[in-house]
Amino acid sequence: MVVPAISTTSAALTEVEDQLVCEIEAWLREYHPEDGKVVNDSFSRLRTLGDAVFAYPSIRDTQFLRGEVFDESRLVESLLAFSSSSLLLRIPTKIVAMRSFLVAKFHAFTLLANLTAEREEFYDDVRKIVFSVISTLIAEAVYFSCMDDPNFSRETKTSLASDLVSLWDSGVDQLGMRHFSALSSLWLARNSSPPNFGTMDGNTEVIRLTMDLDEDWREFLVEESDNDETRWALEEFLFGLAWEEIQKVRAHLALCGIDAVGFEGVRHYLDSEPAFFGVDEGDPRTFYDFFIERRDACNFRKKLAAPGPRHTLEEIYLKYRIINGISLNA
């Protein structure tokens, strides 16, 4: 009989996460005691880190220092006044610490995923938590990218900054970000629908992706169907290729009179590994890399005034939701 682990509750984990860790620790102690000790040590440190992070006061609280007021509005103003790359020394310590905590949480639950691969009832729940942490970090990057864009209105940026404050203040409750669920659903759908290539028109990929998403996504596709940048960003997202690579493959197909292409054919035509290829369901970190690489490519095109998408699909989709007042986490 498995002896239940003693729960050491902490602000670092939700009640559901804490219960899952305790059940896995109990199973490991019985069947893999050495692994159980490693897990216990890892989560003990995570809880200690979490307790320290959450001991900082809420960044929503109003504080007074020598007659000067520091509150949420002041923080939002700072977020809007400086680029994300220069914010480090202008944001509360809790925000910096929270990011470190999320990275530590990712590593701790990734350890659990590696150790529970043989126990599906544990593994599936652990993987959901791992992907949730990754989604949180990507969402933060998407928000920052939008806030850095001069084409986004002040009102839109203020809404984004407010969502970020909600995330940073809780760290475990992504519902504070009004559009988190929609973005997370988009990444989950893409993760379960790897590119098929084929005729390179993207129809198969779009259909497979859309089947897993809500009505607002379908409305977004219809409304943006004539927008070249949205189409280009969508193709990068679907194919895992840079816009420039997509043009090269299509040109080769047309030149050679070839109707369809597979993964190996794409690699052959490019004579190199695709720029964004490598979204690996077994390693959620690759999805974070996938967004960062596309974002950096967009920024590079902006600087050079080069053709191709200058915003990622996530940025365009997020802006659409804000402009149209879609804020439910449905």
Secondary structure in CASP SS format (residue, H / E / C, confidence):
PFRMAT SS
TARGET T0000
AUTHOR 0000-0000-0000
METHOD secondary structure of the structure
MODEL  1
M C 1.00
V C 1.00
V C 1.00
P C 1.00
A C 1.00
I C 1.00
S C 1.00
T C 1.00
T C 1.00
S C 1.00
A C 1.00
A C 1.00
L C 1.00
T C 1.00
E H 1.00
V H 1.00
E H 1.00
D H 1.00
Q H 1.00
L H 1.00
V H 1.00
C H 1.00
E H 1.00
I H 1.00
E H 1.00
A H 1.00
W H 1.00
L H 1.00
R H 1.00
E H 1.00
Y H 1.00
H C 1.00
P H 1.00
E H 1.00
D H 1.00
G H 1.00
K H 1.00
V H 1.00
V H 1.00
N H 1.00
D H 1.00
S H 1.00
F H 1.00
S H 1.00
R H 1.00
L H 1.00
R H 1.00
T H 1.00
L H 1.00
G H 1.00
D H 1.00
A H 1.00
V H 1.00
F H 1.00
A C 1.00
Y C 1.00
P C 1.00
S C 1.00
I C 1.00
R C 1.00
D C 1.00
T C 1.00
Q E 1.00
F E 1.00
L E 1.00
R C 1.00
G C 1.00
E E 1.00
V E 1.00
F E 1.00
D C 1.00
E H 1.00
S H 1.00
R H 1.00
L H 1.00
V H 1.00
E H 1.00
S H 1.00
L H 1.00
L H 1.00
A H 1.00
F C 1.00
S C 1.00
S H 1.00
S H 1.00
S H 1.00
L C 1.00
L H 1.00
L H 1.00
R H 1.00
I C 1.00
P C 1.00
T H 1.00
K H 1.00
I H 1.00
V H 1.00
A H 1.00
M H 1.00
R H 1.00
S H 1.00
F H 1.00
L H 1.00
V H 1.00
A H 1.00
K H 1.00
F H 1.00
H H 1.00
A H 1.00
F H 1.00
T H 1.00
L H 1.00
L H 1.00
A H 1.00
N H 1.00
L H 1.00
T C 1.00
A C 1.00
E C 1.00
R C 1.00
E H 1.00
E H 1.00
F H 1.00
Y H 1.00
D H 1.00
D H 1.00
V H 1.00
R H 1.00
K H 1.00
I H 1.00
V H 1.00
F H 1.00
S H 1.00
V H 1.00
I H 1.00
S H 1.00
T H 1.00
L H 1.00
I H 1.00
A H 1.00
E H 1.00
A H 1.00
V H 1.00
Y H 1.00
F H 1.00
S H 1.00
C H 1.00
M H 1.00
D C 1.00
D C 1.00
P C 1.00
N C 1.00
F C 1.00
S C 1.00
R H 1.00
E H 1.00
T H 1.00
K H 1.00
T H 1.00
S H 1.00
L H 1.00
A H 1.00
S H 1.00
D H 1.00
L H 1.00
V H 1.00
S H 1.00
L H 1.00
W H 1.00
D H 1.00
S H 1.00
G C 1.00
V C 1.00
D C 1.00
Q H 1.00
L H 1.00
G H 1.00
M C 1.00
R C 1.00
H C 1.00
F H 1.00
S H 1.00
A H 1.00
L H 1.00
S H 1.00
S H 1.00
L H 1.00
W H 1.00
L H 1.00
A H 1.00
R H 1.00
N H 1.00
S C 1.00
S C 1.00
P C 1.00
P C 1.00
N C 1.00
F C 1.00
G E 1.00
T C 1.00
M C 1.00
D C 1.00
G C 1.00
N H 1.00
T H 1.00
E H 1.00
V H 1.00
I H 1.00
R H 1.00
L H 1.00
T H 1.00
M H 1.00
D C 1.00
L C 1.00
D C 1.00
E H 1.00
D H 1.00
W H 1.00
R H 1.00
E H 1.00
F H 1.00
L H 1.00
V H 1.00
E H 1.00
E C 1.00
S C 1.00
D C 1.00
N C 1.00
D H 1.00
E H 1.00
T H 1.00
R H 1.00
W H 1.00
A H 1.00
L H 1.00
E H 1.00
E H 1.00
F H 1.00
L H 1.00
F H 1.00
G C 1.00
L C 1.00
A C 1.00
W H 1.00
E H 1.00
E H 1.00
I H 1.00
Q H 1.00
K H 1.00
V H 1.00
R H 1.00
A H 1.00
H H 1.00
L H 1.00
A H 1.00
L H 1.00
C H 1.00
G C 1.00
I C 1.00
D C 1.00
A C 1.00
V E 1.00
G C 1.00
F H 1.00
E H 1.00
G H 1.00
V H 1.00
R H 1.00
H H 1.00
Y H 1.00
L H 1.00
D C 1.00
S C 1.00
E C 1.00
P C 1.00
A C 1.00
F C 1.00
F C 1.00
G C 1.00
V C 1.00
D E 1.00
E C 1.00
G C 1.00
D E 1.00
P C 1.00
R H 1.00
T H 1.00
F H 1.00
Y H 1.00
D H 1.00
F H 1.00
F H 1.00
I H 1.00
E H 1.00
R H 1.00
R H 1.00
D H 1.00
A H 1.00
C H 1.00
N H 1.00
F H 1.00
R H 1.00
K H 1.00
K H 1.00
L H 1.00
A C 1.00
A C 1.00
P C 1.00
G C 1.00
P C 1.00
R C 1.00
H C 1.00
T C 1.00
L H 1.00
E H 1.00
E H 1.00
I H 1.00
Y H 1.00
L H 1.00
K H 1.00
Y H 1.00
R H 1.00
I H 1.00
I H 1.00
N C 1.00
G C 1.00
I C 1.00
S C 1.00
L C 1.00
N C 1.00
A C 1.00
END
